[in-house]
Structure formats: C-alpha cells, structure tokens
Amino acid sequence: MRHWTALLLFAGSALRAQAPSPPQEAVKSVIENTGKPMRVLFQCTEQDVDNAGMSCTEEEPCPVYLELSGVANVGNRLFVAGNIHSASATLYSILLSSDDIGKTWREPYERLQGAGLEHIQFLDFQAGWISGQSLQPLPKDPFFLITDDGGKSWRQRPMFSESRVGTVQQFWFDTRKTGVLIMDRAQSGESGARYEKYETMTGGESWMLREGSDRPIRLPRSPNRTEELGWRIHADAASKAFRIEKRQGEGWNPAASFLVSIGECKPTPRPVVEPPPALP
C-alpha cells in the first residue's frame, strides 16, 4: 500500500520502523465529510520524533502521511484501517469508523505506536477482525483487533506469546470461532518454511500451526479482495487522497476521501529562560 503514498506525493519509499510503545489515545474529534478530502488530525510530539529516530529541523521538517489499506462495512457502518508514517518510519496505526456511510468519522480505537493495521473482515453484524503487526524494522509480532459488538469496541489479541518476525498475509473466518490465516515470515519460521498456515478454533484468541511451505499458500477466500465485497480504497493522484468507494453497477462511487499529507514533525520550540537579575 505504501507505494500509493509515494505515487501520490512523489515521496521516497517509506521504511517501516519502531516497535510499539504505550498506545496514543484515539482522537475524539468527529471529522465531518463536506465532499472534499478530509484531513486526519495529527500533532507530532518531541517523543514521536525521538521514538522514530527522525532527523527533523525547523528548516526541513519531516512530512507525515496517512496510508489506508483495509476497508469493510457493516450495514451503514464503515471501517477503514491503516497507519500514519513519515518517509522513514511508521508512527502509529489508525482505525477510522463511520456510522452514516461516510458522512462523519471518528476513531473507535487508540493509535498503536509503531504499528500498522491491514485487513478487515466482518462475518456478520457483530463479529469482526482486523489484522495488524508491529514494524521495526521488519513486520513482526502480528496481532488482531477483535470486536463482538459490530465495531463499537475492540480488543487487541497477539498471535504469539513471544516476539516473532512476520506478517498476516491473508485471513478468513468461516464462523465466529473458526478461521485460518497465512503468515509470511520473510524467512524460515517455526515450520522451517517461509509461509505458514494457522487455524483458530477460538475466534482468533489463539492460533495453531497447520502447514508450512516455501511457496506461497493461498486461501480460497480472503477479505484482502475487498472489491468483491463491494468496497475499495482507491488512490487518487489528482486530489492526493485515498478515496473510499462503493461499487455501483459496473462503476465505483466515492463515499469519502482522506488526504495523504496530514502534517509534519519538527523540533519543539524551547522556552527562553531569562537569567536572574544581578544582585545589587
């Protein structure tokens, strides 16, 4: 997905970095859709710059971008997932939701530092899953955000009890309890192979290794193929925004759009301390 950002803003390809620290509280403000691309609120802090190892100056601040990678709907409710990043580091994950098909948006879950969210699946009007991972400097420590109330609340569940390199390439739940996923380890994993197939019988609370292969493993169905589900994320170069579009017959109609460029990081001005007055 990040190549979209480079295409839209003519920026260099971004390198993923930084492991999660304590989450950043979700922005409570509601974003109104007026028909123009919306800007996600982001205020870069000195801690963000330090954690990401960025070299930002007043003369050359570090641009910050939004990247969207997953979309799903539940009735009139829309969910969009992705990350916030600079040109050299991933800063936070982000989850956006709309209860009115794109007219207003909010963040139903806190931003996780150094992490990104990818794929979304809702099985019905209540049960849903979002895959994600930490990023430093390679994807690792995959996890799921799980909801049982249609996305009103989410809980985070790691796949493993110890740190592991790899990312959830695709997943699919057939029931609220049973699901499968393919993990790309980018190197030999527990099974001795790069690609591993896992199965859950607990709704994503725990996972069991079922298969390993040096060749890619595919699932018969996957929410990665969002266009088959009637929604997609489209990179629009003209507006430099990600458009959330719904299928209408043979075409696609925009429901909302979000600007790629959302801010910048630069040094925090330090207060000038006046010397104490000289004693008479």
C-alpha positions as CSV (number, residue, x, y, z in Angstrom):
1,M,0.0,0.0,0.0
2,R,2.8,2.5,0.8
3,H,3.7,2.8,-2.8
4,W,0.5,4.6,-3.3
5,T,1.7,7.3,-0.9
6,A,4.9,7.7,-2.9
7,L,2.9,7.8,-6.2
8,L,0.6,10.5,-4.8
9,L,3.1,12.7,-3.2
10,F,6.2,11.9,-5.2
11,A,8.0,11.0,-2.0
12,G,10.6,8.3,-1.5
13,S,9.5,4.9,-0.4
14,A,8.9,4.7,3.3
15,L,10.9,2.3,5.6
16,R,9.0,0.7,8.4
17,A,10.3,1.1,11.9
18,Q,9.7,1.2,15.6
19,A,8.2,-1.3,18.0
20,P,5.0,-0.5,19.9
21,S,5.1,1.7,22.9
22,P,2.1,2.6,25.0
23,P,-0.8,3.5,22.7
24,Q,-1.8,7.0,21.8
25,E,-5.3,7.8,22.9
26,A,-7.8,7.8,19.9
27,V,-8.6,11.3,18.7
28,K,-12.1,12.0,20.0
29,S,-13.0,14.7,17.5
30,V,-15.5,13.9,14.8
31,I,-14.4,14.5,11.2
32,E,-17.1,16.0,9.0
33,N,-17.3,15.0,5.4
34,T,-18.1,18.1,3.3
35,G,-17.4,16.5,0.0
36,K,-13.7,17.5,0.0
37,P,-10.8,15.2,1.1
38,M,-10.7,15.1,4.9
39,R,-7.5,15.5,7.0
40,V,-6.9,13.2,9.9
41,L,-5.8,15.1,13.0
42,F,-2.2,14.5,13.9
43,Q,0.0,16.5,16.2
44,C,3.6,15.4,16.2
45,T,5.4,15.4,19.5
46,E,9.0,15.5,20.5
47,Q,8.6,11.9,21.8
48,D,7.3,10.9,18.3
49,V,10.5,12.3,16.7
50,D,12.7,10.6,19.3
51,N,10.9,7.2,19.1
52,A,11.0,7.1,15.3
53,G,14.6,8.3,15.1
54,M,13.8,11.1,12.7
55,S,16.1,14.0,11.9
56,C,13.7,16.9,11.6
57,T,14.7,20.6,11.6
58,E,12.8,23.8,11.6
59,E,14.2,24.5,8.1
60,E,13.5,20.9,6.9
61,P,10.6,19.4,8.8
62,C,9.6,15.7,8.4
63,P,6.4,15.3,6.4
64,V,3.8,12.9,7.9
65,Y,1.4,10.8,5.7
66,L,-1.7,8.8,6.1
67,E,-1.8,5.3,4.5
68,L,-5.1,3.3,4.2
69,S,-5.0,-0.4,3.5
70,G,-8.3,-2.1,4.6
71,V,-12.0,-1.2,4.3
72,A,-15.2,-3.0,5.3
73,N,-18.8,-2.2,6.0
74,V,-21.5,-3.5,8.4
75,G,-24.9,-2.1,7.4
76,N,-24.5,1.7,7.4
77,R,-21.2,1.5,9.4
78,L,-17.9,1.8,7.5
79,F,-14.4,0.9,8.8
80,V,-11.1,1.9,7.3
81,A,-7.7,0.8,8.7
82,G,-4.1,1.8,8.0
83,N,-1.2,3.7,9.5
84,I,0.4,7.1,10.0
85,H,4.0,7.4,8.9
86,S,6.9,9.6,7.9
87,A,9.3,9.0,5.0
88,S,11.5,6.9,7.2
89,A,9.3,5.4,10.0
90,T,5.9,4.1,10.9
91,L,4.5,6.3,13.7
92,Y,1.0,4.9,14.6
93,S,-1.7,2.6,13.5
94,I,-5.1,4.2,12.8
95,L,-8.7,2.9,12.7
96,L,-11.5,5.1,11.4
97,S,-15.2,4.4,11.5
98,S,-18.4,6.0,10.2
99,D,-21.9,5.2,11.4
100,D,-23.6,7.0,8.5
101,I,-21.9,5.6,5.3
102,G,-19.1,8.2,5.3
103,K,-20.7,11.4,6.4
104,T,-18.9,11.6,9.7
105,W,-15.9,9.8,11.0
106,R,-14.2,9.1,14.4
107,E,-11.6,6.8,15.8
108,P,-13.1,3.9,17.8
109,Y,-9.7,2.5,19.0
110,E,-6.4,4.1,20.2
111,R,-3.5,4.5,17.9
112,L,-0.8,1.9,18.5
113,Q,2.7,3.3,18.2
114,G,5.0,1.8,15.6
115,A,2.2,-0.5,14.3
116,G,0.0,-0.8,11.2
117,L,-3.4,-2.3,10.5
118,E,-4.1,-4.1,7.3
119,H,-7.1,-6.4,6.5
120,I,-10.7,-6.2,7.8
121,Q,-13.4,-8.9,7.9
122,F,-16.9,-8.8,9.4
123,L,-18.6,-12.1,9.5
124,D,-22.0,-10.6,10.5
125,F,-23.4,-7.5,12.1
126,Q,-21.4,-8.2,15.4
127,A,-18.2,-10.3,14.8
128,G,-15.2,-8.7,13.1
129,W,-11.4,-8.9,12.9
130,I,-8.6,-6.6,11.8
131,S,-5.1,-7.9,11.3
132,G,-2.0,-5.8,12.2
133,Q,1.6,-6.0,13.2
134,S,4.5,-4.1,14.8
135,L,7.1,-2.6,12.4
136,Q,10.8,-2.4,13.5
137,P,12.4,-2.6,11.0
138,L,10.6,-5.6,9.5
139,P,7.0,-6.6,10.2
140,K,6.8,-8.6,13.4
141,D,4.5,-9.6,16.3
142,P,1.3,-9.9,14.4
143,F,-2.0,-9.3,16.3
144,F,-5.7,-9.0,15.8
145,L,-8.2,-6.4,16.8
146,I,-11.5,-8.3,17.6
147,T,-15.0,-7.0,18.1
148,D,-18.2,-8.7,19.2
149,D,-20.5,-5.7,19.1
150,G,-20.2,-4.5,15.5
151,G,-17.1,-2.4,15.9
152,K,-18.3,-0.2,18.8
153,S,-15.4,-1.6,20.9
154,W,-12.3,-3.6,20.1
155,R,-9.7,-5.6,22.0
156,Q,-6.2,-6.5,20.9
157,R,-5.0,-10.1,20.8
158,P,-1.4,-11.1,19.9
159,M,-0.9,-14.2,17.8
160,F,2.1,-15.4,19.8
161,S,3.3,-15.1,23.4
162,E,6.9,-14.3,22.2
163,S,8.2,-12.0,19.6
164,R,8.3,-13.3,16.0
165,V,9.1,-11.8,12.6
166,G,6.3,-11.9,10.1
167,T,3.0,-10.5,8.9
168,V,-0.5,-11.8,8.4
169,Q,-0.7,-12.0,4.6
170,Q,-4.4,-13.0,4.4
171,F,-7.0,-14.5,6.7
172,W,-10.6,-15.7,6.7
173,F,-13.2,-16.6,9.3
174,D,-16.0,-19.1,8.4
175,T,-17.7,-18.8,11.8
176,R,-17.3,-16.8,14.9
177,K,-14.9,-19.4,16.3
178,T,-13.2,-21.0,13.2
179,G,-10.7,-19.2,11.0
180,V,-7.5,-19.6,9.0
181,L,-4.6,-17.3,8.1
182,I,-1.4,-17.3,6.1
183,M,1.6,-15.8,7.7
184,D,4.6,-14.6,5.7
185,R,7.7,-15.0,7.9
186,A,10.0,-13.4,5.2
187,Q,12.4,-16.2,6.4
188,S,12.2,-19.8,7.7
189,G,9.7,-19.9,10.5
190,E,8.8,-22.4,13.2
191,S,7.9,-25.0,10.5
192,G,11.2,-24.4,8.7
193,A,9.4,-22.7,5.8
194,R,8.7,-19.1,4.9
195,Y,4.9,-19.4,4.6
196,E,2.8,-20.8,7.4
197,K,-0.9,-21.7,7.7
198,Y,-2.5,-21.3,11.1
199,E,-6.0,-22.2,12.3
200,T,-8.1,-20.9,15.2
201,M,-11.0,-22.6,17.0
202,T,-11.3,-19.7,19.5
203,G,-12.3,-16.8,17.3
204,G,-8.8,-15.5,17.0
205,E,-7.9,-15.7,20.7
206,S,-5.3,-18.4,20.0
207,W,-3.8,-20.0,16.8
208,M,-2.4,-23.4,15.9
209,L,0.2,-24.1,13.2
210,R,-1.2,-26.4,10.5
211,E,1.2,-26.2,7.5
212,G,4.5,-24.7,6.3
213,S,5.7,-24.2,2.7
214,D,8.5,-22.4,0.9
215,R,5.9,-21.5,-1.8
216,P,3.0,-19.0,-1.2
217,I,-0.1,-20.6,0.3
218,R,-3.5,-19.2,-0.8
219,L,-6.8,-19.3,0.9
220,P,-10.0,-19.9,-1.2
221,R,-11.5,-16.7,0.3
222,S,-10.0,-13.7,1.9
223,P,-11.1,-10.2,2.9
224,N,-8.0,-8.9,1.2
225,R,-10.1,-9.0,-2.0
226,T,-12.3,-6.1,-0.8
227,E,-13.5,-5.3,-4.3
228,E,-15.6,-8.5,-4.3
229,L,-17.3,-7.2,-1.1
230,G,-18.4,-4.0,-2.8
231,W,-15.9,-1.5,-1.3
232,R,-12.4,-0.5,-2.2
233,I,-9.7,2.1,-1.4
234,H,-8.6,4.0,-4.4
235,A,-5.5,6.2,-4.6
236,D,-6.5,9.4,-6.4
237,A,-3.4,11.2,-7.7
238,A,-5.3,14.4,-8.7
239,S,-6.5,15.1,-5.2
240,K,-3.6,13.4,-3.4
241,A,-6.1,11.5,-1.3
242,F,-7.3,8.0,-0.6
243,R,-10.9,7.6,-1.8
244,I,-13.3,5.2,-0.1
245,E,-15.5,3.9,-3.0
246,K,-18.6,1.7,-3.2
247,R,-19.5,-0.4,-6.2
248,Q,-22.4,0.8,-8.2
249,G,-23.2,-1.5,-11.1
250,E,-20.0,-1.6,-13.2
251,G,-18.6,1.6,-11.7
252,W,-17.4,3.0,-8.3
253,N,-18.9,5.9,-6.4
254,P,-16.9,7.8,-3.7
255,A,-18.3,7.7,-0.2
256,A,-15.4,9.7,1.4
257,S,-11.8,10.6,0.9
258,F,-8.8,11.3,3.1
259,L,-5.8,13.4,2.4
260,V,-2.4,11.6,2.3
261,S,-0.5,14.5,3.7
262,I,-1.6,15.2,7.3
263,G,1.1,17.2,8.9
264,E,4.8,17.4,9.7
265,C,7.3,16.8,12.6
266,K,9.8,19.5,13.6
267,P,11.7,20.5,16.7
268,T,9.5,21.8,19.6
269,P,10.5,25.4,20.4
270,R,12.0,25.6,23.8
271,P,11.2,28.5,26.1
272,V,13.8,31.1,26.5
273,V,15.0,31.2,30.1
274,E,15.9,34.7,31.3
275,P,18.9,34.9,33.6
276,P,18.1,36.0,37.1
277,P,18.7,39.7,37.8
278,A,22.0,40.7,39.2
279,L,22.1,41.3,42.9
280,P,22.7,45.0,43.8
